[in-house]
Amino acid sequence: MRALTLEDRRKIELMWRRKASPVKIAAELEISQCTVYTELKRGQETDDGGGVVLDENFRPAYNAEQGQTVYQMNLRNRGRRPKKGH
């Protein structure tokens, strides 16, 4: 298993805007469909109220930079938690 790069995320964003299905995106990038669905959820654009923003194809909008930021934040939060009181 390999981690997606920002370049991979930009390809996903471009293909998603061009109406490619998650199955087609997965085949093109040689990753699992589950990874594509997870990434689309991770990079989903939301408005100020927390609602999902739709793109011109009336699908949830995906932003590669946001996906990368969320991924890096999750990476930082991963691992053992320090004991309380130390």
Secondary structure, DSSP 8 states (H G I E B T S, - for coil): -----HHHHHHHHHHHHTT--HHHHHHHHT--HHHHHHHHHHTB-B-TTS-B-B-TTSSB-B-HHHHHHHHHHHHHH-S----TT-
